[in-house]
Amino acid sequence: MVPEERQATKMKITKRQLRRIIKEEKARLLQEQQASQQAWANEHGGEVDRDEEGQTIIYLSKEEYPSEGDIVGILPPEWDYGDGHDGEWTVYTGLYSAGSISRSHPRKRR
């Protein structure tokens, strides 16, 4: 027999409540990720934007990071980059805004 103080109380929730809890947690995590990407961009002198699919992208100056090696050295492993236009690198974070197309992985590195 389990001592009374160690017994767990079971709480029932409806499917609707569970969906709401999941939706709220997903929104909270998305907000935290966006804040951390903004902080990363600020630290590296980047500008945050969204592409046409809703993915968070960051533009970095080629003046500060002239070679691909410079970019690869600072990117988190799950992010990718591309040769942008107007003297900028485009960093693809793989994070999409709520309601937009979602991919499980960003573009693969070359």
C-alpha positions in Angstrom: 0.0 0.0 0.0 1.3 3.5 -1.0 1.5 6.0 1.9 -1.2 8.6 1.6 1.2 11.5 1.1 2.8 9.8 -2.0 -0.4 9.2 -3.8 -0.8 11.3 -6.9 -4.1 13.0 -7.5 -5.4 12.5 -10.9 -6.8 15.4 -12.8 -9.0 15.0 -15.8 -9.0 17.5 -18.6 -11.1 17.7 -21.7 -9.7 17.5 -25.2 -10.6 21.1 -25.7 -8.6 22.1 -22.6 -5.6 19.9 -23.8 -5.7 21.6 -27.2 -5.7 25.1 -25.5 -2.8 24.1 -23.3 -0.8 22.8 -26.2 -1.6 25.9 -28.3 -0.5 28.3 -25.4 2.7 26.4 -24.8 3.5 26.3 -28.5 3.0 30.1 -28.7 5.2 30.6 -25.7 8.0 28.5 -27.2 7.7 30.3 -30.5 8.0 33.7 -28.7 11.1 32.6 -26.8 12.7 31.3 -30.0 12.0 34.6 -31.8 13.5 36.6 -28.9 16.6 34.5 -28.9 17.0 35.0 -32.7 16.6 38.7 -32.2 19.3 38.7 -29.5 21.6 36.7 -31.8 21.0 39.1 -34.7 21.7 42.1 -32.4 24.9 40.5 -31.1 26.2 39.9 -34.7 25.0 43.2 -36.2 22.2 41.6 -38.2 18.7 42.6 -39.3 15.7 40.3 -38.7 13.0 39.8 -41.3 10.7 37.2 -42.7 10.8 35.6 -46.1 7.7 35.0 -48.3 7.0 31.6 -46.6 7.1 33.2 -43.1 10.5 31.9 -42.1 12.6 34.2 -39.8 15.7 35.3 -41.7 18.6 37.4 -40.7 20.6 39.7 -43.0 24.3 40.0 -42.1 26.7 42.5 -43.8 29.5 41.1 -46.0 31.6 43.9 -44.8 31.6 42.4 -41.3 31.7 38.8 -42.5 33.5 38.8 -45.9 33.9 35.0 -46.4 31.7 31.9 -46.1 34.1 30.7 -43.4 33.2 33.7 -41.3 29.5 32.9 -41.5 29.8 29.2 -40.9 31.9 29.9 -37.8 29.1 31.9 -36.1 25.9 30.1 -37.1 24.1 27.8 -34.8 24.2 24.2 -36.3 20.6 24.1 -37.3 20.7 27.3 -39.3 21.7 27.7 -42.9 22.9 30.7 -45.0 22.9 31.9 -48.6 24.7 34.5 -50.6 22.2 37.4 -50.5 22.1 40.5 -52.5 23.3 44.1 -51.9 26.4 42.9 -50.0 24.5 40.8 -47.5 24.4 37.2 -46.3 21.0 35.7 -45.8 20.7 33.5 -42.7 17.8 31.0 -42.7 16.8 30.0 -39.1 14.1 27.4 -39.9 11.7 29.1 -37.6 8.3 29.9 -39.2 5.7 32.2 -37.8 2.4 30.7 -36.6 0.0 29.9 -39.4 2.7 29.8 -42.2 4.2 26.8 -43.9 6.2 24.7 -41.5 9.2 22.6 -42.3 10.9 20.2 -40.0 14.4 21.3 -41.1 15.8 24.4 -42.7 17.8 24.2 -45.9 20.8 21.9 -45.8 24.3 23.4 -45.8 26.4 23.1 -48.9 
